[in-house]
Amino acid sequence: VRYCALSYVWGGIQGLQLTSKNIHSLMERGGLFSQPQPIPVVIQDAITLVAALRLRYLWVDQLSIPQDDPKGKLHEISQMDSIYSQAFLTI
């Protein structure tokens, strides 16, 4: 499956993150846009670009790696080189 990956610096702004509490609602159709936390503008811009390129998938660490699971997070972070190198496009 072709996907894009977003490489960015989070900065000091807190926004929507994947957690054990919201993972199921985020997996639902339209779930990303029905959350109470805002989606950071950099992610919104990447979504717009991916859609304009007529691609379907965007990998974003903040929304793809559970942020409240330290052990799982560490494992996923160790795989990021593969995620970025296998992406069709890294933004």
C-alpha positions as CSV (number, residue, x, y, z in Angstrom):
1,V,0.0,0.0,0.0
2,R,1.4,3.4,-0.9
3,Y,1.4,5.9,1.9
4,C,2.9,9.3,2.8
5,A,4.7,10.0,6.0
6,L,4.8,13.3,7.8
7,S,8.1,14.3,9.4
8,Y,7.8,17.4,11.6
9,V,8.6,18.9,15.0
10,W,5.8,18.9,17.5
11,G,6.8,22.1,19.1
12,G,5.0,23.3,22.2
13,I,1.5,22.9,20.8
14,Q,-0.6,20.0,22.2
15,G,-3.2,18.6,19.9
16,L,-4.8,15.4,19.1
17,Q,-2.8,12.3,20.0
18,L,-3.4,8.6,19.7
19,T,-4.0,7.1,23.2
20,S,-5.6,3.9,24.6
21,K,-8.7,6.0,25.4
22,N,-9.4,7.2,21.8
23,I,-7.9,4.5,19.6
24,H,-11.3,2.9,18.8
25,S,-13.0,6.2,18.1
26,L,-10.1,7.3,15.8
27,M,-10.4,4.0,13.9
28,E,-14.0,4.8,13.0
29,R,-14.9,6.5,9.7
30,G,-14.6,10.2,10.3
31,G,-13.2,9.6,13.7
32,L,-10.2,11.9,13.2
33,F,-12.5,14.9,12.8
34,S,-14.9,14.1,15.6
35,Q,-12.4,14.4,18.5
36,P,-12.6,17.2,21.1
37,Q,-8.9,18.0,20.7
38,P,-7.8,20.0,17.7
39,I,-5.8,18.5,14.9
40,P,-2.5,20.5,14.6
41,V,-2.4,22.7,11.5
42,V,0.7,20.9,10.2
43,I,-1.2,17.7,10.1
44,Q,-4.3,19.3,8.5
45,D,-2.0,20.7,5.8
46,A,-0.4,17.3,5.2
47,I,-3.9,15.7,4.9
48,T,-4.8,18.3,2.3
49,L,-1.7,17.7,0.4
50,V,-2.1,13.9,0.4
51,A,-5.7,14.3,-0.8
52,A,-4.6,16.7,-3.6
53,L,-2.0,14.1,-4.7
54,R,-4.9,11.6,-4.8
55,L,-3.3,9.4,-2.2
56,R,-5.2,7.7,0.6
57,Y,-2.9,7.2,3.5
58,L,-0.8,9.4,5.7
59,W,1.3,8.1,8.6
60,V,1.7,10.6,11.4
61,D,3.6,9.5,14.5
62,Q,1.4,11.5,16.8
63,L,-1.7,9.7,15.5
64,S,-0.1,6.3,14.7
65,I,1.9,5.5,17.8
66,P,0.0,5.3,21.1
67,Q,1.4,8.1,23.2
68,D,0.4,6.7,26.6
69,D,2.2,3.3,26.2
70,P,5.9,3.9,26.9
71,K,7.0,0.4,26.0
72,G,5.0,0.3,22.8
73,K,6.0,3.8,21.9
74,L,9.7,3.0,22.3
75,H,9.3,0.0,20.0
76,E,7.4,2.0,17.4
77,I,9.9,4.8,17.5
78,S,12.7,2.2,16.8
79,Q,10.8,1.3,13.6
80,M,10.5,4.9,12.2
81,D,13.4,4.5,9.9
82,S,11.6,1.8,8.1
83,I,8.3,3.7,8.1
84,Y,10.0,6.8,6.5
85,S,12.1,4.8,4.0
86,Q,9.2,2.8,2.8
87,A,6.9,5.7,2.4
88,F,5.9,6.7,-1.2
89,L,6.5,10.3,-0.1
90,T,7.8,11.9,3.1
91,I,6.5,15.4,3.8
